Amino acid sequence: MKKIVEKLGHECLYFIQSTGRMGVFLFVCLANIAKPPYKLFPIIKQIHFIGGLSSFVIIVTGTFTGMVLALQGYYTLSRFGSVDLLGSAVALSLIRELGPVLTALMVIGRVGSAICAEIGIMRNSEQIDALECMAINPYRYLMVPKFIAAIISLPLLTFIFDVLGIIGGWLVGVVLLDINQGAYFQGMYESVAWHDIEMGIIKSFVFALLIVWIATVKGFYLHLERSGGFGAEGVSRVTTDAVVLSSVSILVWDYLIGAIML
């Protein structure tokens, strides 16, 4: 019984320390973002890495997500004689939920893991310690460009996902299943309100912050993570933890934002 209590206390202390460490890290990063001047080239480089190189994945995922939504929605709505509502069903599903969530999950897989591994390897090879020895602020030098680039890139990627998903739904619904094109777009026009678009935008901003925050803090504190430690194995474990925690956080915050804004 004593060992169980000790283990429980140890787990609670570790959770509190880890949560506090992550909170302080986020505060320091946001404080450095608010300090001018800004170096433009590192930010543009990260925008290219996070946004530009992720565009192909988003294009393919968005198009086929819209096509699947239209296909499944058509056979569901046809049972009730309401196929004219297909446009509004596809648009609302993409703009409010699937667009921000699937975009964030794709970015986690392609970008979040790479960022965590990059920072983790820099910590592993003592490059971050070297920056501090040279009086270079690692938060400002490494983290700020990634935070700014993610906050800019993810809403734009979500917009691309939504537009191509609607086009994919149009291809299946109108071209393949012969739904009236006017009914498809008119239903979308009548059902989608600014509140729905605003929800998608807010979600994309929050998800961007979560992704880059978790990816960078896991790599930065590689040596303090229980699953981490120095070496290639530690980097791989921390990267896996970052991807899992980011994905779960996206789904949790998706529900919380939806519950607040609905």
C-alpha positions in Angstrom: 0.0 0.0 0.0 2.9 2.3 0.9 4.5 1.8 -2.5 1.2 2.5 -4.3 0.8 5.8 -2.4 4.4 6.7 -3.1 4.0 6.0 -6.8 0.8 8.0 -7.0 2.5 10.9 -5.2 5.5 10.7 -7.6 3.1 10.7 -10.6 1.2 13.7 -9.3 4.5 15.7 -8.7 5.8 14.8 -12.1 2.5 16.0 -13.7 2.6 19.3 -11.8 6.2 19.9 -12.7 5.6 19.1 -16.4 2.5 21.2 -16.6 4.2 24.2 -14.9 7.3 23.8 -17.1 5.1 23.9 -20.2 3.2 26.9 -19.0 6.3 28.9 -18.2 7.7 27.9 -21.7 4.6 29.2 -23.4 4.6 32.4 -21.5 8.3 33.1 -22.3 7.7 32.3 -26.0 4.7 34.6 -26.2 6.6 37.4 -24.3 9.4 37.1 -26.9 6.9 37.3 -29.8 5.7 40.6 -28.4 9.2 42.1 -28.5 10.3 43.8 -31.7 12.3 43.9 -33.9 11.4 40.8 -36.0 13.8 39.0 -38.3 11.8 38.4 -41.5 13.8 35.8 -43.2 13.5 33.1 -40.4 9.8 33.7 -40.3 9.4 33.3 -44.1 11.6 30.2 -44.0 9.3 28.6 -41.4 6.2 29.7 -43.3 7.6 27.9 -46.4 8.3 24.8 -44.3 5.0 24.7 -42.3 2.7 26.1 -44.9 4.2 25.8 -48.4 5.5 22.2 -48.1 2.3 21.1 -46.4 0.1 22.4 -49.2 0.1 19.2 -51.3 -1.0 17.0 -48.4 -3.8 19.5 -47.6 -4.9 19.7 -51.2 -5.2 15.9 -51.6 -6.8 15.4 -48.1 -9.3 18.3 -48.5 -10.4 17.2 -52.0 -11.0 13.6 -51.1 -12.6 14.5 -47.7 -15.2 16.6 -49.6 -15.8 13.8 -52.1 -16.3 11.3 -49.3 -18.7 13.7 -47.5 -20.7 14.2 -50.6 -20.9 10.5 -51.4 -22.0 9.5 -47.9 -24.2 12.5 -47.5 -26.0 11.8 -50.8 -27.0 8.3 -49.8 -28.1 9.4 -46.4 -30.1 12.4 -47.6 -31.7 10.5 -50.4 -33.5 8.3 -47.9 -35.4 11.4 -46.7 -35.8 13.1 -50.1 -33.5 15.9 -49.1 -30.6 15.7 -51.5 -30.9 19.4 -52.2 -29.3 19.9 -48.7 -26.1 18.2 -49.8 -24.3 21.5 -50.4 -25.1 22.9 -47.0 -24.2 19.6 -45.3 -20.8 19.4 -47.0 -19.9 23.1 -46.4 -21.0 23.2 -42.7 -19.1 19.9 -41.9 -15.9 21.2 -43.5 -16.0 24.8 -42.3 -17.0 24.1 -38.7 -15.3 20.8 -37.9 -13.4 18.7 -40.5 -11.5 21.5 -42.1 -9.7 22.8 -39.0 -9.3 19.4 -37.3 -8.0 17.4 -40.3 -5.7 20.2 -41.4 -4.2 20.3 -37.9 -3.8 16.5 -37.8 -2.1 16.5 -41.2 0.2 19.4 -40.0 1.1 17.5 -36.8 2.1 14.4 -38.8 4.3 16.4 -41.3 5.5 19.4 -39.3 5.0 18.8 -35.6 7.1 15.7 -35.5 9.9 17.4 -37.6 9.9 20.4 -35.3 10.1 18.3 -32.1 12.9 16.1 -33.6 14.8 19.2 -34.7 14.7 20.9 -31.3 15.3 17.6 -29.6 18.5 16.9 -31.6 19.7 20.4 -30.9 19.3 19.8 -27.2 20.8 16.4 -27.6 23.9 17.7 -29.3 24.2 20.7 -26.9 23.5 23.3 -29.7 20.9 25.0 -27.5 23.5 25.2 -24.6 26.0 26.7 -27.1 23.4 29.4 -28.1 23.0 30.3 -24.4 26.8 30.5 -24.0 27.0 32.9 -26.9 24.3 35.1 -25.2 21.7 34.2 -27.9 18.2 33.9 -26.6 17.1 30.4 -27.8 13.4 31.3 -27.4 13.7 34.2 -29.7 16.1 32.6 -32.1 14.4 29.2 -32.4 10.8 29.3 -31.1 9.5 32.7 -32.2 9.8 32.2 -36.0 8.0 28.8 -35.6 5.2 30.2 -33.5 4.6 33.1 -35.9 4.8 31.0 -39.0 2.4 28.4 -37.6 -0.2 31.0 -36.5 0.0 32.5 -40.1 0.1 29.2 -42.0 -2.5 27.0 -40.4 -5.6 29.3 -41.0 -4.5 29.6 -44.7 -4.1 25.8 -45.0 -7.5 25.4 -43.4 -9.0 27.8 -46.0 -7.4 25.8 -48.8 -8.8 22.6 -47.2 -12.3 24.0 -47.0 -12.4 25.3 -50.5 -11.1 22.2 -52.1 -13.4 20.0 -50.0 -16.4 22.0 -51.3 -15.1 21.6 -54.8 -14.6 17.8 -54.2 -18.2 17.6 -52.9 -19.4 19.5 -56.0 -17.5 16.9 -58.3 -19.3 14.0 -56.6 -22.7 15.6 -56.0 -23.2 17.5 -59.2 -21.0 15.9 -61.8 -21.2 12.2 -60.7 -24.6 12.0 -58.9 -26.4 14.6 -61.0 -27.6 16.9 -58.3 -28.8 20.3 -59.4 -25.8 22.7 -59.3 -28.0 25.6 -58.3 -29.5 23.7 -55.4 -26.0 22.7 -54.2 -24.6 26.2 -54.0 -27.9 27.8 -53.0 -28.2 25.5 -50.0 -24.6 26.4 -49.1 -25.3 30.1 -49.4 -28.4 30.0 -47.2 -27.0 27.8 -44.4 -23.4 29.0 -43.9 -23.2 32.1 -41.7 -20.3 34.2 -40.6 -20.5 32.5 -37.1 -19.6 29.2 -38.8 -16.6 30.7 -40.6 -15.5 32.5 -37.4 -15.6 29.2 -35.5 -13.3 27.6 -38.1 -10.9 30.5 -37.9 -10.7 30.5 -34.1 -10.1 26.7 -34.1 -7.3 27.0 -36.7 -5.5 29.7 -34.6 -5.9 27.7 -31.4 -4.7 24.5 -33.1 -1.7 26.2 -34.6 -0.6 27.4 -31.1 -1.1 24.0 -29.6 0.9 22.2 -32.3 3.9 24.4 -32.2 3.8 24.8 -28.4 3.8 21.0 -27.7 6.3 20.2 -30.4 8.8 22.8 -29.3 8.5 22.3 -25.5 8.9 18.5 -25.8 12.1 18.9 -27.8 13.4 21.7 -25.7 13.0 19.8 -22.5 14.1 16.5 -23.9 16.6 15.9 -21.1 13.8 16.4 -18.4 11.2 14.1 -20.1 10.6 10.8 -18.5 10.4 9.1 -21.9 13.2 11.1 -23.2 16.9 11.2 -22.3 19.9 11.7 -24.5 20.5 9.7 -27.7 18.5 8.8 -30.8 16.1 6.7 -28.8 15.2 9.6 -26.5 14.5 11.9 -29.5 12.3 9.3 -31.1 10.3 8.7 -27.9 9.8 12.4 -27.2 8.7 13.0 -30.9 6.1 10.2 -30.5 4.9 11.7 -27.3 4.6 15.1 -28.9 2.6 13.8 -31.9 0.2 11.8 -29.6 -0.3 14.7 -27.1 -0.8 17.2 -29.9 -3.4 15.0 -31.6 -5.3 14.4 -28.4 -5.2 18.1 -27.5 -6.6 19.0 -30.9 -9.6 16.8 -30.4 -10.2 18.0 -26.8 -10.0 21.7 -27.8 -12.2 21.1 -30.8 -14.9 19.9 -28.5 -14.3 22.7 -26.0 -14.4 25.5 -28.6 -17.5 24.0 -30.2 -19.3 23.7 -26.9 -18.4 27.4 -26.1 -19.3 28.9 -29.5 -22.4 26.9 -30.3 
